[in-house]
């Protein structure tokens, strides 16, 4: 931890507690000057146990923040589900290949996400030009007719790899073929990461059939006048902000990095 510590990053409290407990036992010696034995390990564990109250408080703070994010996302989803007679909802998990995950830190992943958002904006500009020039006959970009989106960045518990859960809300009168859109979005992610990524497209026929069998289908084409579909769509989006995902929070990140975000609602 001493050799990898970066003053320019923000660290999760659990890492701060780990480092603090080490300092209590080892002082400020260099790592290669320390020979751990059973007594030192016991002292370290005793020191770490002093943070039990802070741990419970930290989990509660995380849950509170996720509840706030959930409320924001619920209002956001309700806006589009009420505005449009039908919307097409696409859910994609953007990941990194296991063999490369340890090479991508939060700052690099943030760079990928910034590029991804620029692609969304670029497609929106093309959409405006298409509306102004009806003679444009080029294929639509995968983010054209996109009306809203939300994302959440998490860190895997077992591998430590970073990944992003993504919800995309399209105008259902303009776009269909949700599986195709999910694959097209994932292709953009693959290009941005220069081939070190993979994905999970939730809009496959098999996945949707399983969700429908359970009465929880909330992706694909969602109709405003079908309350169950609307409720399921909100619940599907709220997967991004579950308060019980404490162990999947980021462990270190650049000062200006956010782990959750959504598009802005129109002014009108």
N, C-alpha and C positions, 0 to 999 in steps of 0.2 A: 504493500500500500504506500509506503514511504517513497519508493522509487517511481511509482506511477502517479502519485498525487499531482494534480494540476491546479494551480491557484486560479486559473481563469474559468474553471468549471464550478457549478453548483452541485453539491452532493446531497444525497438523501440522508436524513438524520441517522439512519441505522449505520451508515458508513462512518459518519462523524463519531458515533458512539464506539464503534469498533476501534477507530484510530485513537480516540481519547483513552479507552481502556488500555490499549497498548502502551501509550505514553506513561500512564500511571505505573505500569509494571517495569517498563524498559527505560524510562526517561527519554532523552533525545539522542540515544546512541544510534549509530548507523546499523542497518539490518545485518550486515556481515559481522558485526561485533557482538551479536546476541546469540547465545546458545540456549534454546528453550529446553527446560526440564519440567518435571511433573509439578514442582512447587510453583514455578512461574506460570504454568498453564492454569493451575488452580487459582492463583491470584488474579489472572486475567479474567477468568470466568466470574469470580466474585465481583470484580470491578464492573464487568458488563452487566451484572444483575442489578446494579444500582439504577439502571436505565429502564427498569420494568414499567414504572409509572409513565415515563416519557414515551415509551413504546405504545402504551394504551392510548395516551393523548394524541400521539401522531396518527394512529389508526382512525381515531375519532375525527381528527381534523381532515384527514383524507376523505373519509366518508361524507363529511359535511360539504367539502368542495365538490365532490362528485354529485351530491344531491343538487347543488346549485347548477352544475353543468346539465344535469338531467332536466331541471326545470326550464333552463334556457333552450335545450334541444326540443323539449316537448312543445313549447310555444312555437318554435320554428317549424316543426313538422305540422302542427295544427294549422298554421297559416296556409301552407300549400295544399293540405288535404281539404281545406275549406274553400280555397280560391278556385281550384280546378275540379271539373267534373270527374276527371280521372288523371292519375299521375302514374308514371312508370318508375318504380323504385329498384335500384340496382345496389347490391351489397357485395363489395369485394374486399378481401384482406390482402394487403400488399406486404410481401415478406422478403427475406433474403435467404439465399441458399445456405444450408447449414455450414458448408465448408468455407463460406466467406463471412458468415455473420460476426465472428469474433474480430474481423478486420475493420468493421464499420462502426465507428463511434457515433455518439449522438450528434456531434457537429456535422459529420458527413451525411448522416441520415437527414438532418435538417436541410442540408443543401439539396438532397434529392427531392424533399417535399417542396422546397421553394421552386425548383424547376417544374415540378408537377403542377403547382398552382399557376405558373406562367403559361403552361400549355392550356389550362382551363380558360384563362383570360384570352389567350390567342384565338381559341375556338369561338369564344363569345364575340370577338371582334369580327371574325369571319361571318358569323351568324348575322350581325348587323349589316354587313355589306351584302349578304345574300338577300336580306329583306329589302334593301334599297335597290338591288339589281336582280330582278326576278329571272333574268336570262342566265344567271350563273348555273352551270350544270356540273360542277365538280362534286365529288362525293362529300357527304357531310362528315365533319370531324366528330369524334366520339363524345365531345362535350357540347356540341351544338344542341340547342333546345333544352339545355340543362337549366333548371330553375333554382335549384338549391343543392347544397352539399354540406356534409359534416364529416369530421375525421378525428380519430383519437390514436395517439402513438403510445405503444406499450412496450414492455421488455419481457421476453419470455422467462419463465421461472427456471426451466431446466437448462436451456441453452444460453440464456442471456441475450439472445438475438432481438433486435428491434423490429417492430412490425407496425403497420398502420391499418386500422379498421376504417373503412370508407363507406359512406352512404351517399348515393347520388339520386336526385329527384328530377325527373324529366317531365316535360309536358306530354301527357299521355295521348293528346291529339296529334302530336308531331312525331313521336318516336314509339316504336314497338321493338320486338326482338331483344329482350332484356339480356338473355344469355350472350348474344352477339356483342352488345355494348360492354358487358363485363369483360369479355375477352379482349375487346379493342382497348379498353382502359388499361388492362393488365399489360398489353403489348407496349403501350406508352411507358409504363413503369419499367418494363424490361429494357427499353431503349435508354431511358434516363439513367438507370443503374449500370448500363453497359454490360448487361448479360449476367449479373451476379444475383438476380432476384428470381423469385417465383411468386405464385399467388394462389388464392382460393376464391373461386367464383361461386358465390352462394346461389346464383340464378340458374343453376343447372336444373333440368327437368327432374332428376332424381331427388335433389335436395328439396325442391319446391313440393313435390308429391309427398315426401315424408312430412314436411311442415303442414301441408294441407290435411293429411291423415290425422295429425295431432290437433287440428283446429287452430294452428298458430301461423298460418301462411300470411306474411306481411310484406312480401317483396313481389316484384313483377307488377302487373297492372292492378292498381288499387282504385276502386270506385268510391266516390264521395258518398253515395247513397247506400253504401253497405257498411253499417257500423262495425261489424266484426272485422272486416278487412282494414278499416281505418284504425281500429284499436290495435290490431296485430302489427300494422305498419309502424305505429308509434313505439310499440314494445320492441320491435326488431331494431329500430334506430337506437333505443335506449341501452342496447347491449354495449354501446360505446362508453357509457358513463355509469357502469355498475359500481356501487360503493364497496362491494366485496372483492374488488380487484386490487387490493392493497399490495399484494406480492408482485403484481405486474406493473407497478409504477416505475417510472424511470429512476435509475440509480445515480446517474450523473448527467448533467446537461449544460449547454452554454447558458449564460445569464439571460439572454433574450429569447430562449426557446420555450414554446408552448407545447403542451402535450394534448390539448384539445382545442378544436376550433370549428366554426361553421361560417357559412356565407352570411352576408348582410341582407337583411330584409329590404325590399324596395321601399322607397319613401312614400309612394302613393298606396 
